[in-house]
Amino acid sequence: MTQLDVVYRYSTPPSEAAALAIGRVREVYGVRSVSFDETETTIRVEYDATRLNEATIHQLLRRAGLDLTERLKLFSDPPPPPDPAAAGQPQSK
C-alpha cells in the first residue's frame, strides 16, 4: 500500500448535501481519511495510491459538490543546483 495525501483549497463552505456526499467519499475503497480545515478553507484526503489516483480524488470531491479552486503543494520544490560558471569555477569540457 502506498499512502498519499492531496490538499485542495475550496471557495465556499460545503452545503449540507455536499457534506453528506463528502461523507460518502470516505466509504470509497482506497480513501483512508478526509479532513477539513475551515480556517484555511482546505480539505485533505489521504488515499491508497495503488487503488486510486489524484484525478479520481479530485473528481469524487467535485461530484460531491465541493467547489475546489486549487491543489496545494505539500512541500516546496528543491532549489536548482548552483551554476558552476557563476561561482567562478572552471567548466569541464
MOHUWO-V50645 format. One record per residue. N is the residue number from 1. RES is the residue in one small letter. OMEGA is omega in degrees with one decimal (NA if undefined). NEAR is the number of other ideal C-beta (glycine too) atoms within 10 Angstrom. D_LAST is the distance of its C-alpha to the last C-alpha in Angstrom with 1 decimal. Layout:
N:RES:OMEGA:NEAR:D_LAST  N:RES:OMEGA:NEAR:D_LAST
This chain:
1:m:177.3:8:45.6  2:t:-179.3:8:42.8  3:q:175.3:11:44.1  4:l:174.4:16:42.5  5:d:171.9:13:43.7  6:v:-178.6:18:43.5  7:v:177.5:16:44.9  8:y:170.9:21:46.3  9:r:176.6:15:47.9  10:y:-173.6:17:51.2  11:s:-179.0:10:53.0  12:t:178.0:10:56.7  13:p:-179.1:12:58.3  14:p:174.7:18:59.3  15:s:178.8:12:62.9  16:e:179.5:8:65.3  17:a:178.6:10:64.7  18:a:179.0:18:60.9  19:a:177.0:14:61.2  20:l:179.0:12:63.3  21:a:177.6:17:60.8  22:i:174.4:19:57.9  23:g:177.5:11:60.1  24:r:175.5:10:60.2  25:v:178.6:18:56.4  26:r:-178.5:11:56.6  27:e:179.9:7:58.5  28:v:-179.4:15:55.7  29:y:-178.7:8:54.5  30:g:175.5:14:51.1  31:v:-177.0:18:51.6  32:r:178.0:14:51.9  33:s:176.1:11:52.8  34:v:179.6:19:53.1  35:s:178.7:11:53.5  36:f:167.4:16:54.0  37:d:-174.4:11:53.1  38:e:-179.2:8:55.6  39:t:179.1:6:54.4  40:e:-174.3:11:50.9  41:t:178.8:14:52.2  42:t:173.4:16:49.9  43:i:179.9:22:50.5  44:r:177.9:16:48.5  45:v:173.9:24:48.7  46:e:-176.1:14:47.7  47:y:178.4:25:47.5  48:d:-175.8:14:46.6  49:a:174.9:12:43.4  50:t:180.0:11:44.5  51:r:-174.5:14:47.6  52:l:172.3:18:46.6  53:n:-174.8:14:43.6  54:e:179.6:14:43.1  55:a:178.5:8:44.3  56:t:177.8:14:47.5  57:i:178.6:24:48.1  58:h:-178.9:16:47.6  59:q:177.8:11:50.1  60:l:-178.9:20:52.6  61:l:178.2:23:52.6  62:r:179.1:12:53.0  63:r:177.3:11:55.8  64:a:177.5:18:57.5  65:g:179.1:15:57.7  66:l:-178.3:23:55.1  67:d:-178.3:15:53.5  68:l:-179.9:14:49.8  69:t:179.6:10:47.8  70:e:173.3:11:44.3  71:r:-178.1:13:42.4  72:l:174.5:11:41.2  73:k:178.7:8:38.0  74:l:177.8:10:38.9  75:f:-179.5:5:35.7  76:s:177.6:6:33.0  77:d:178.6:6:29.5  78:p:179.0:6:26.9  79:p:179.4:6:25.0  80:p:178.5:6:21.4  81:p:-179.1:6:18.7  82:p:178.4:9:17.8  83:d:-178.2:9:15.0  84:p:-179.8:11:12.6  85:a:-180.0:9:12.5  86:a:-178.9:7:16.3  87:a:179.0:7:16.7  88:g:179.0:6:15.4  89:q:178.3:10:12.6  90:p:178.9:7:9.4  91:q:176.8:7:6.5  92:s:-177.6:5:3.8  93:k:NA:3:0.0
